[in-house]
Amino acid sequence: MFKRMLSAFGVGGPSVDTVLDSPHAAPGQVVTGQVRIQGGSADAEIGQVVLSLVTRVEVEHGDHEYGGVSEFMRVVVQQGVRVAAGQLLAIPFQLPIPWETPITAVGGAPLPGMTVGVRTELVIAGAPDKGDLDPVLVHPLPSQDAVLNAFGQLGFTFRSADVEAGRLHGVPQELGFYQEIEFFPPAHFAGRIQQVELTFVANPHELYVVLEADKRGGMFSSGGDAFGHFRLSHQEAQVADWASSINGWLSQIAERGAAMHGYDQHGHHGHHGGHHGRGPGMGTVVAAGAAGVVGGMVMGEMLDDAFEDFGDFGGE
């Protein structure tokens, strides 16, 4: 946590420090804490105290891709705040985490490349003054964790993760972006499948799991992308046999060579089997994959560095 002098007041103005009760959260939960404003050498009037959730989003434009910081949740915590000289004012808050918020921590460790933060903004004389930025570790829902554990059980290796601007065909979204978690496939698919991308879109009742496989073209077959689309309740997803479903889907693609394998499952085709055995888990997958990605850097340092980048972009 750090304090930031409000530039609109100049030297001697109030400073702001936002303190989260816990940096850990999950989609659909609420982050709580306090915005602490320390009065400066003179009384001050603050029009609004605003908190927002931000993440880094990649935008494709033609053949180019560029990144920027996107604000996807905004809450006015308090309006018309008067801070007397030297006064310490603590304003409690509750900030809801949207169901489609990107996952930034898996298996207890930060997910490389992913950042979500709470940004504090004080509106003074009609002009926003961006202050504190605090990272939030967004953990998977139990239904999402079941899918991620199946990837670990099957022998997938984590490649990368990012957030892409846009919308998915046939999947209801509230936010204008979606997360992609990319994996290298298990060894027995080598030479036939280059990589598999996993996307979650959750709402209070259901989980959509979208898979995209990048198929390697051969001498007698064309490559291309294949898509799989699963739709289950959170309760169904927690007990589904994801390992069998994902492995079966990939086997179809690899063997048949078709460019598209899209289907929508809603609790059918074996998804009601009992709890499947937990493999090494996503935490192990991420840890193994991260070593090659970050070259020995500490993940916590990566997270700090990523948040330094937020200063280079304006909110959208």
Residue frames relative to the residue before (quaternion, step in Angstrom):
aa qw qx qy qz dx dy dz
M 1.0000 0.0000 0.0000 0.0000 0.00 0.00 0.00
F 0.0086 -0.8048 0.5935 0.0058 3.57 -0.99 0.65
K 0.3968 -0.7019 0.5366 0.2491 3.55 -1.21 0.46
R 0.1524 -0.7907 0.5905 0.0528 3.53 -1.05 0.77
M 0.3643 -0.7170 0.5515 0.2215 3.56 -0.76 1.05
L 0.4193 -0.7198 0.4927 0.2516 3.57 -0.86 0.91
S 0.4026 -0.7684 0.4477 0.2171 3.54 -0.45 1.26
A 0.5880 0.5973 -0.3789 0.3923 3.59 1.09 -0.59
F 0.7139 0.4257 -0.2569 0.4931 3.58 1.15 -0.54
G 0.3983 -0.7220 0.4807 0.2982 3.58 1.20 -0.31
V 0.7862 -0.2853 0.2307 0.4973 3.55 -1.27 -0.38
G 0.7987 0.2811 -0.2185 0.4851 3.55 -0.95 0.91
G 0.5011 0.6562 -0.4277 0.3678 3.59 1.27 0.09
P 0.6620 -0.4990 0.3629 0.4256 3.60 -1.25 0.11
S 0.2533 -0.7331 0.6056 0.1779 3.55 -1.29 0.40
V 0.2606 -0.7696 0.5679 0.1312 3.57 -1.21 0.55
D 0.0053 -0.7740 0.6323 -0.0327 3.53 -1.08 0.83
T 0.1399 -0.7971 0.5839 0.0642 3.59 -0.53 1.17
V 0.1070 -0.8010 0.5889 0.0101 3.57 -0.77 1.09
L 0.2547 -0.7625 0.5790 0.1358 3.58 -0.71 1.10
D 0.5072 -0.6296 0.4879 0.3291 3.57 -1.04 0.75
S 0.7660 -0.0857 0.0500 0.6351 3.58 1.16 -0.66
P 0.3993 -0.7187 0.5079 0.2570 3.62 -0.98 0.75
H 0.6082 0.5696 -0.3440 0.4328 3.60 1.28 -0.11
A 0.1041 0.7820 -0.6046 0.1101 3.54 -0.99 0.90
A 0.1946 -0.7349 0.6296 0.1602 3.54 -1.38 -0.02
P 0.6497 -0.5030 0.3762 0.4281 3.60 -1.16 0.43
G 0.7893 0.2949 -0.2381 0.4830 3.55 -0.97 0.89
Q 0.6152 0.5366 -0.3540 0.4564 3.59 1.24 -0.13
V 0.4179 -0.6738 0.5486 0.2654 3.55 -1.37 -0.10
V 0.2558 -0.7296 0.6142 0.1582 3.57 -1.02 0.87
T 0.1117 -0.8021 0.5854 0.0385 3.56 -0.86 0.98
G 0.2094 0.7743 -0.5815 0.1358 3.54 -1.25 0.40
Q 0.4409 -0.6605 0.5323 0.2933 3.54 -1.29 -0.47
V 0.2506 -0.6858 0.6555 0.1929 3.51 -1.23 0.64
R 0.1119 -0.8129 0.5711 0.0244 3.57 -0.51 1.19
I 0.0892 -0.7941 0.6012 0.0025 3.54 -0.65 1.17
Q 0.1705 -0.7857 0.5907 0.0691 3.55 -0.73 1.11
G 0.4086 -0.7320 0.4943 0.2299 3.55 -0.62 1.15
G 0.4010 -0.7222 0.5181 0.2218 3.55 -1.13 0.72
S 0.7906 -0.3095 0.2349 0.4732 3.55 -1.11 -0.72
A 0.7710 0.2179 -0.1419 0.5813 3.61 1.26 -0.17
D 0.6200 -0.5208 0.4200 0.4098 3.58 -1.26 0.36
A 0.0858 -0.8009 0.5919 0.0279 3.56 -1.14 0.64
E 0.2509 -0.7375 0.6108 0.1416 3.54 -1.25 0.67
I 0.0800 -0.7832 0.6163 0.0160 3.57 -0.81 1.08
G 0.4157 -0.7502 0.4626 0.2244 3.57 -0.63 1.15
Q 0.8032 -0.0621 0.0825 0.5866 3.58 0.88 -0.96
V 0.2037 -0.7014 0.6634 0.1624 3.52 -1.29 0.56
V 0.0336 -0.8311 0.5522 -0.0577 3.57 -0.46 1.26
L 0.1119 -0.7588 0.6375 0.0733 3.56 -1.07 0.80
S 0.0096 -0.7968 0.6042 -0.0055 3.56 -1.04 0.74
L 0.3542 -0.6790 0.5943 0.2457 3.53 -1.33 0.40
V 0.0413 -0.8045 0.5923 -0.0154 3.57 -0.88 0.95
T 0.0009 0.7674 -0.6410 -0.0164 3.54 -1.27 0.50
R 0.5061 -0.6303 0.4883 0.3289 3.55 -1.23 0.36
V 0.0905 -0.8081 0.5820 -0.0080 3.57 -0.80 1.08
E 0.3021 -0.7314 0.5862 0.1739 3.55 -1.03 0.88
V 0.1251 -0.7913 0.5978 0.0294 3.56 -0.91 0.98
E 0.2505 -0.7600 0.5822 0.1439 3.56 -0.84 1.01
H 0.0197 0.7766 -0.6282 0.0436 3.54 -0.95 0.95
G 0.7963 -0.1037 0.0181 0.5957 3.53 -0.11 1.32
D 0.7861 -0.2508 0.2194 0.5205 3.55 -0.77 -1.06
H 0.6509 0.5158 -0.3049 0.4662 3.57 1.27 -0.02
E 0.1523 -0.7609 0.6237 0.0937 3.52 -1.27 0.52
Y 0.0125 0.7969 -0.6036 0.0210 3.55 -0.92 0.87
G 0.3322 -0.7645 0.5276 0.1639 3.55 -1.17 0.60
G 0.0504 0.7812 -0.6213 0.0341 3.53 -1.19 0.55
V 0.5369 -0.6155 0.4683 0.3371 3.54 -1.28 0.22
S 0.1321 -0.7989 0.5855 0.0395 3.56 -0.80 1.06
E 0.2752 -0.7310 0.6033 0.1609 3.55 -0.97 0.94
F 0.0453 -0.8468 0.5299 -0.0056 3.60 -0.66 1.06
M 0.7596 0.1448 -0.1636 0.6126 3.60 1.25 0.19
R 0.0040 0.8101 -0.5832 0.0604 3.58 -0.83 1.01
V 0.0002 0.8006 -0.5964 0.0571 3.57 -0.78 1.07
V 0.2961 -0.7090 0.6107 0.1914 3.57 -0.97 0.92
V 0.2868 -0.7960 0.5151 0.1369 3.55 -0.43 1.26
Q 0.7878 -0.1335 0.1158 0.5900 3.59 0.94 -0.85
Q 0.2167 -0.7655 0.5944 0.1170 3.55 -1.19 0.63
G 0.8348 0.2237 -0.1570 0.4779 3.56 -1.27 0.50
V 0.2443 0.7900 -0.5180 0.2186 3.56 0.77 1.07
R 0.1307 -0.7728 0.6178 0.0629 3.56 -0.82 1.04
V 0.0987 -0.7938 0.5999 0.0149 3.56 -0.76 1.09
A 0.3038 -0.7636 0.5456 0.1643 3.55 -0.58 1.16
A 0.6540 -0.5086 0.3833 0.4083 3.56 -1.23 0.48
G 0.8451 0.1545 -0.1365 0.4933 3.55 -0.84 1.03
Q 0.5286 0.6526 -0.4062 0.3602 3.61 1.23 -0.13
L 0.2349 -0.7274 0.6245 0.1606 3.58 -1.13 0.72
L 0.0651 -0.8110 0.5808 -0.0262 3.54 -0.54 1.24
A 0.1052 -0.7956 0.5958 0.0325 3.59 -0.76 1.06
I 0.0897 -0.8020 0.5905 0.0010 3.57 -0.65 1.17
P 0.2793 -0.7727 0.5418 0.1770 3.65 -0.46 1.12
F 0.0536 -0.8063 0.5886 0.0214 3.57 -1.14 0.58
Q 0.1635 -0.7147 0.6656 0.1396 3.48 -1.46 0.30
L 0.0653 -0.8082 0.5851 -0.0126 3.56 -0.71 1.10
P 0.3038 -0.7753 0.5209 0.1879 3.63 -0.45 1.15
I 0.3136 -0.7232 0.5889 0.1782 3.55 -1.12 0.81
P 0.3996 -0.7368 0.4811 0.2568 3.64 -0.44 1.11
W 0.6066 -0.5921 0.3975 0.3513 3.56 -1.12 0.68
E 0.7173 0.4379 -0.2511 0.4803 3.61 1.12 -0.59
T 0.3270 0.7598 -0.5023 0.2520 3.60 1.24 0.25
P 0.5062 -0.6580 0.4567 0.3196 3.63 -0.89 0.86
I 0.4553 -0.6519 0.5387 0.2784 3.54 -1.17 0.69
T 0.0940 -0.8255 0.5556 0.0319 3.58 -0.82 0.96
A 0.7636 0.2271 -0.1609 0.5826 3.60 1.26 0.00
V 0.0085 0.7906 -0.6104 0.0473 3.56 -0.89 0.99
G 0.8345 0.1217 -0.1047 0.5271 3.56 -0.91 0.88
G 0.6864 -0.5009 0.2792 0.4471 3.57 1.15 0.60
A 0.7038 0.4174 -0.2612 0.5121 3.60 1.27 -0.07
P 0.5786 -0.5743 0.4340 0.3835 3.61 -1.10 0.57
L 0.4041 -0.6927 0.5463 0.2416 3.57 -1.07 0.79
P 0.4486 -0.7223 0.4427 0.2848 3.64 -0.43 1.13
G 0.8025 0.2872 -0.2340 0.4677 3.53 -0.99 0.93
M 0.7030 0.4649 -0.2616 0.4704 3.59 1.22 -0.31
T 0.0568 0.7862 -0.6123 0.0611 3.57 -0.98 0.91
V 0.0303 0.7339 -0.6785 0.0136 3.53 -1.12 0.84
G 0.0042 0.8271 -0.5611 0.0334 3.58 -0.87 0.90
V 0.3895 -0.6543 0.5907 0.2669 3.52 -1.36 0.41
R 0.1240 -0.8008 0.5845 0.0403 3.56 -0.64 1.14
T 0.2521 -0.7632 0.5823 0.1221 3.55 -0.96 0.96
E 0.0179 -0.7968 0.6025 -0.0430 3.55 -0.89 0.99
L 0.1185 -0.7691 0.6246 0.0651 3.56 -0.90 0.94
V 0.2474 -0.7675 0.5777 0.1265 3.56 -0.78 1.06
I 0.0090 -0.8087 0.5833 -0.0760 3.53 -0.48 1.28
A 0.8350 -0.0551 -0.0113 0.5474 3.56 -0.69 1.13
G 0.7304 -0.4572 0.2258 0.4543 3.56 1.00 0.91
A 0.6845 0.4531 -0.2829 0.4960 3.61 1.24 -0.17
P 0.3962 -0.7258 0.5030 0.2514 3.61 -0.80 0.94
D 0.1105 -0.7552 0.6434 0.0583 3.54 -1.13 0.75
K 0.2277 -0.8065 0.5339 0.1123 3.57 -0.25 1.29
G 0.1190 -0.8192 0.5602 0.0297 3.54 -0.74 1.08
D 0.8652 0.1008 -0.0231 0.4906 3.52 -0.68 -1.21
L 0.0207 -0.7471 0.6624 0.0516 3.54 -1.27 0.54
D 0.0383 -0.8295 0.5555 -0.0436 3.57 -0.48 1.23
P 0.4098 -0.7307 0.4862 0.2482 3.61 -0.75 1.00
V 0.1667 -0.7485 0.6343 0.0976 3.54 -1.21 0.68
L 0.2687 -0.7381 0.5970 0.1630 3.56 -0.93 0.93
V 0.1367 -0.8075 0.5729 0.0325 3.57 -0.36 1.29
H 0.1805 -0.8128 0.5503 0.0633 3.57 -0.43 1.26
P 0.5931 -0.5830 0.4045 0.3804 3.62 -1.13 0.48
L 0.5114 -0.5695 0.5417 0.3473 3.51 -1.32 0.43
P 0.6459 -0.5119 0.3702 0.4286 3.64 -1.13 0.39
S 0.6398 0.5214 -0.3297 0.4583 3.60 1.02 -0.72
Q 0.6641 0.4785 -0.2984 0.4910 3.60 1.03 -0.75
D 0.6254 0.5546 -0.3321 0.4370 3.56 1.04 -0.79
A 0.6050 0.5609 -0.3540 0.4405 3.58 1.09 -0.68
V 0.6526 0.4978 -0.3065 0.4820 3.59 1.02 -0.79
L 0.6705 0.5065 -0.3007 0.4510 3.58 0.88 -0.94
N 0.6418 0.5161 -0.3260 0.4642 3.58 1.02 -0.72
A 0.6135 0.5372 -0.3504 0.4607 3.58 1.09 -0.64
F 0.6130 0.5315 -0.3506 0.4677 3.60 1.03 -0.70
G 0.6599 0.4930 -0.3067 0.4769 3.58 0.98 -0.78
Q 0.6431 0.5395 -0.3094 0.4468 3.55 1.01 -0.87
L 0.7058 0.4706 -0.2555 0.4637 3.58 1.02 -0.82
G 0.5530 -0.6451 0.3849 0.3604 3.60 1.21 -0.21
F 0.3363 0.7243 -0.5274 0.2903 3.59 1.14 0.52
T 0.2449 -0.7502 0.5973 0.1433 3.57 -1.23 0.56
F 0.4745 -0.6844 0.4775 0.2800 3.58 -0.80 1.01
R 0.1940 -0.7884 0.5774 0.0865 3.56 -0.97 0.95
S 0.7427 -0.2858 0.2378 0.5569 3.60 0.70 -1.07
A 0.1481 -0.7635 0.6175 0.1178 3.55 -1.33 0.11
D 0.1287 0.7737 -0.6167 0.0671 3.54 -1.12 0.70
V 0.4032 -0.6709 0.5602 0.2712 3.53 -1.35 0.01
E 0.1707 -0.8049 0.5663 0.0482 3.57 -0.75 1.11
A 0.4306 -0.6686 0.5420 0.2717 3.55 -1.03 0.82
G 0.5875 0.5794 -0.4250 0.3722 3.58 -1.02 0.76
R 0.3954 -0.6998 0.5461 0.2363 3.54 -1.35 -0.10
L 0.4265 -0.7006 0.5246 0.2281 3.52 -1.22 0.66
H 0.5024 -0.6630 0.4677 0.2988 3.57 -0.97 0.87
G 0.8578 0.1642 -0.1309 0.4691 3.55 -0.92 0.96
V 0.6661 0.4501 -0.3021 0.5123 3.59 1.26 0.17
P 0.3651 -0.7410 0.5108 0.2383 3.63 -0.64 1.01
Q 0.0185 -0.8040 0.5934 -0.0331 3.57 -0.78 1.08
E 0.3153 -0.7243 0.5773 0.2066 3.55 -1.15 0.64
L 0.7257 0.3823 -0.2252 0.5258 3.57 1.09 -0.69
G 0.4982 -0.6894 0.4540 0.2655 3.56 -1.17 0.59
F 0.7127 0.3511 -0.2677 0.5451 3.57 1.15 0.57
Y 0.1447 -0.7705 0.6119 0.1050 3.56 -1.31 0.17
Q 0.4486 -0.6897 0.5093 0.2522 3.53 -1.17 0.66
E 0.1183 -0.7598 0.6338 0.0835 3.55 -1.13 0.72
I 0.0967 -0.7562 0.6459 0.0410 3.56 -0.85 1.04
E 0.1670 -0.8304 0.5295 0.0462 3.57 -0.46 1.23
F 0.0977 -0.7912 0.6035 0.0163 3.54 -1.08 0.88
F 0.3818 -0.6099 0.6255 0.3019 3.48 -1.37 0.37
P 0.4665 -0.7090 0.4461 0.2841 3.62 -0.86 0.89
P 0.6609 -0.4784 0.3804 0.4355 3.60 -1.27 0.19
A 0.6989 -0.5192 0.3039 0.3868 3.55 -1.22 0.58
H 0.6787 0.5139 -0.3244 0.4124 3.62 0.92 -0.76
F 0.6605 0.4434 -0.3305 0.5079 3.61 1.27 -0.01
A 0.3833 0.7394 -0.4783 0.2788 3.59 1.26 0.03
G 0.7765 0.3017 -0.2516 0.4927 3.53 -0.98 0.92
R 0.7414 0.3502 -0.2202 0.5284 3.58 1.24 -0.29
I 0.7667 0.1541 -0.0887 0.6170 3.58 1.10 -0.72
Q 0.3393 -0.7653 0.5116 0.1933 3.59 -0.70 1.06
Q 0.7770 -0.1705 0.1538 0.5861 3.57 0.86 -0.98
V 0.2345 -0.7449 0.6072 0.1463 3.54 -1.31 0.40
E 0.1812 -0.7815 0.5912 0.0829 3.57 -0.90 0.98
L 0.1789 -0.7871 0.5879 0.0539 3.53 -0.94 1.02
T 0.0090 -0.7862 0.6174 -0.0245 3.57 -0.94 0.97
F 0.1794 -0.7557 0.6215 0.1021 3.55 -1.03 0.89
V 0.0168 0.7348 -0.6774 -0.0301 3.54 -1.16 0.70
A 0.0537 -0.8331 0.5500 -0.0255 3.55 -0.39 1.26
N 0.0462 -0.7317 0.6744 0.0876 3.51 -1.37 0.36
P 0.7455 -0.4170 0.2302 0.4662 3.65 -1.13 0.10
H 0.7771 0.3751 -0.1738 0.4746 3.59 1.08 -0.66
E 0.8246 0.1948 -0.0406 0.5295 3.58 0.99 -0.83
L 0.2260 -0.7234 0.6317 0.1633 3.50 -1.40 0.33
Y 0.1749 -0.7426 0.6397 0.0929 3.53 -0.91 1.02
V 0.0964 -0.7699 0.6300 0.0331 3.54 -0.92 0.99
V 0.0665 -0.8058 0.5882 -0.0130 3.56 -0.54 1.19
L 0.0952 -0.7928 0.6018 0.0167 3.56 -0.79 1.08
E 0.0488 -0.7693 0.6366 0.0235 3.54 -1.08 0.78
A 0.1239 -0.7913 0.5976 0.0373 3.55 -0.74 1.10
D 0.2753 -0.7330 0.6032 0.1519 3.53 -0.95 0.98
K 0.1856 -0.8283 0.5251 0.0613 3.54 -0.23 1.34
R 0.3742 -0.7265 0.5365 0.2106 3.54 -0.90 0.99
G 0.3589 -0.7378 0.5318 0.2097 3.59 -0.83 0.97
G 0.2145 -0.7767 0.5803 0.1183 3.56 -1.11 0.72
M 0.7676 -0.3554 0.2493 0.4716 3.54 -1.29 -0.20
F 0.8051 0.2511 -0.1138 0.5252 3.58 0.99 -0.83
S 0.7345 0.3364 -0.2343 0.5408 3.58 1.21 0.22
S 0.4282 -0.6935 0.5176 0.2602 3.53 -1.17 0.63
G 0.4840 -0.6420 0.5044 0.3149 3.55 -1.22 0.45
G 0.1997 0.7905 -0.5698 0.1026 3.56 -1.06 -0.71
D 0.5146 -0.6345 0.4885 0.3065 3.51 -1.36 0.13
A 0.1414 -0.7578 0.6311 0.0860 3.55 -1.12 0.73
F 0.2078 -0.8066 0.5488 0.0714 3.56 -0.99 0.86
G 0.0915 -0.7597 0.6416 0.0542 3.53 -1.14 0.74
H 0.1204 -0.8091 0.5751 -0.0082 3.55 -0.97 0.89
F 0.0099 -0.7987 0.6002 -0.0414 3.58 -0.52 1.21
R 0.0339 -0.7895 0.6128 -0.0048 3.57 -1.01 0.81
L 0.1435 0.7913 -0.5725 0.1596 3.57 -0.49 1.24
S 0.5449 -0.5398 0.4989 0.4034 3.53 -1.29 0.23
H 0.6349 -0.5249 0.3850 0.4162 3.59 -1.20 0.38
Q 0.6411 0.5260 -0.3289 0.4519 3.58 1.01 -0.76
E 0.6544 0.5032 -0.3071 0.4735 3.58 0.97 -0.85
A 0.6682 0.5273 -0.3050 0.4271 3.56 0.94 -0.91
Q 0.6297 0.5579 -0.3410 0.4195 3.59 1.08 -0.66
V 0.7743 0.3206 -0.1742 0.5171 3.61 1.08 -0.64
A 0.4273 0.7156 -0.4569 0.3107 3.60 1.26 0.09
D 0.4242 -0.6650 0.5498 0.2748 3.56 -1.22 0.56
W 0.1122 -0.8516 0.5110 0.0322 3.53 0.45 1.28
A 0.6074 0.5707 -0.3701 0.4103 3.58 0.98 -0.75
S 0.6773 0.4787 -0.2960 0.4737 3.61 0.91 -0.89
S 0.6705 0.5129 -0.3077 0.4390 3.58 0.90 -0.91
I 0.6855 0.4749 -0.2895 0.4699 3.59 0.87 -0.95
N 0.6657 0.4992 -0.3075 0.4616 3.58 0.92 -0.88
G 0.6569 0.5122 -0.3110 0.4575 3.58 1.01 -0.82
W 0.6400 0.5293 -0.3185 0.4569 3.55 1.02 -0.83
L 0.6823 0.4794 -0.2905 0.4693 3.58 0.89 -0.91
S 0.6250 0.5433 -0.3410 0.4449 3.59 1.03 -0.74
Q 0.6174 0.5417 -0.3362 0.4609 3.59 1.04 -0.79
I 0.6727 0.5018 -0.2948 0.4568 3.55 0.89 -0.97
A 0.6930 0.4959 -0.2818 0.4409 3.55 0.83 -1.01
E 0.7321 0.4456 -0.2419 0.4549 3.59 0.98 -0.84
R 0.7421 0.4270 -0.2382 0.4585 3.56 0.89 -0.88
G 0.3252 -0.7916 0.4723 0.2110 3.57 1.14 -0.52
A 0.4151 0.7003 -0.4885 0.3141 3.59 1.20 0.30
A 0.5275 -0.6579 0.4440 0.3030 3.56 -1.12 0.70
M 0.8011 0.1725 -0.0893 0.5661 3.60 1.11 -0.55
H 0.0526 0.7463 -0.6627 0.0325 3.53 -1.00 0.91
G 0.1582 0.8069 -0.5528 0.1354 3.58 0.17 1.21
Y 0.1718 0.7767 -0.5984 0.0961 3.55 -0.95 0.80
D 0.3223 -0.7377 0.5732 0.1531 3.48 -1.25 0.65
Q 0.0685 -0.7994 0.5965 0.0200 3.55 -0.56 1.14
H 0.0641 -0.7929 0.6058 0.0148 3.55 -0.97 0.85
G 0.8182 -0.2493 0.1094 0.5064 3.53 0.38 1.27
H 0.6015 0.5573 -0.3687 0.4379 3.62 1.19 0.34
H 0.7659 0.4061 -0.2628 0.4236 3.54 -1.39 -0.25
G 0.7985 -0.3611 0.1738 0.4492 3.55 0.65 1.10
H 0.4769 0.6998 -0.4362 0.3042 3.59 1.18 0.05
H 0.6548 0.5138 -0.3305 0.4450 3.60 1.21 -0.14
G 0.3391 0.7354 -0.5151 0.2808 3.58 1.20 0.35
G 0.6402 -0.5412 0.3770 0.3939 3.58 -1.24 0.37
H 0.7418 -0.3607 0.2895 0.4855 3.54 -1.33 -0.13
H 0.2947 -0.7448 0.5664 0.1942 3.55 -0.84 0.90
G 0.6261 -0.5550 0.3897 0.3849 3.54 -1.22 0.50
R 0.3793 -0.7193 0.5336 0.2322 3.58 -0.95 0.86
G 0.3244 -0.7527 0.5474 0.1690 3.52 -0.82 1.05
P 0.8061 -0.2469 0.1776 0.5076 3.58 -1.14 -0.54
G 0.4455 -0.7285 0.4327 0.2890 3.58 1.23 -0.30
M 0.6423 -0.5610 0.3779 0.3605 3.50 -1.28 0.53
G 0.5806 0.5868 -0.3892 0.4088 3.59 1.07 -0.63
T 0.6601 0.4913 -0.2967 0.4846 3.56 1.02 -0.84
V 0.6346 0.5359 -0.3288 0.4495 3.56 0.98 -0.87
V 0.6749 0.4908 -0.2957 0.4649 3.57 0.88 -0.96
A 0.6576 0.5177 -0.3237 0.4413 3.57 0.90 -0.91
A 0.6694 0.4966 -0.3046 0.4610 3.57 0.96 -0.85
G 0.6991 0.4706 -0.2738 0.4635 3.55 0.93 -0.91
A 0.6354 0.5677 -0.3369 0.4006 3.55 1.02 -0.77
A 0.5780 0.6055 -0.3874 0.3863 3.58 1.07 -0.69
G 0.6994 0.4518 -0.2740 0.4813 3.56 1.00 -0.80
V 0.6597 0.5343 -0.3082 0.4293 3.55 1.08 -0.72
V 0.8140 0.2878 -0.1298 0.4876 3.57 0.78 -1.03
G 0.3845 -0.7709 0.4570 0.2214 3.58 1.24 -0.01
G 0.7701 -0.3873 0.1953 0.4679 3.57 0.90 0.91
M 0.4568 0.6656 -0.4750 0.3501 3.60 1.20 0.05
V 0.4994 -0.6260 0.5038 0.3240 3.54 -1.16 0.58
M 0.5172 -0.6692 0.4290 0.3173 3.60 -0.83 0.96
G 0.6174 0.5562 -0.3496 0.4327 3.57 1.02 -0.74
E 0.6374 0.5149 -0.3244 0.4726 3.56 1.07 -0.71
M 0.6034 0.5524 -0.3518 0.4550 3.55 1.08 -0.72
L 0.6539 0.5184 -0.3146 0.4524 3.54 0.95 -0.91
D 0.6519 0.5112 -0.3163 0.4621 3.57 0.94 -0.88
D 0.6585 0.5121 -0.3121 0.4547 3.57 0.93 -0.90
A 0.6398 0.5370 -0.3296 0.4400 3.55 0.98 -0.84
F 0.6887 0.4766 -0.2955 0.4596 3.58 0.97 -0.78
E 0.5512 0.5764 -0.4062 0.4460 3.56 1.18 -0.34
D 0.6122 0.5760 -0.3330 0.4273 3.56 1.15 -0.69
F 0.5512 0.6324 -0.4016 0.3673 3.59 1.14 -0.53
G 0.6181 0.5698 -0.3534 0.4103 3.58 1.10 -0.56
D 0.6404 0.5577 -0.3191 0.4207 3.57 1.25 -0.40
F 0.7497 0.3550 -0.1923 0.5243 3.57 1.23 -0.25
G 0.3852 -0.6827 0.5613 0.2655 3.55 -1.15 0.54
G 0.5891 -0.5592 0.4386 0.3845 3.56 -1.23 0.34
E 0.3879 -0.7215 0.5248 0.2314 3.51 -1.21 0.55
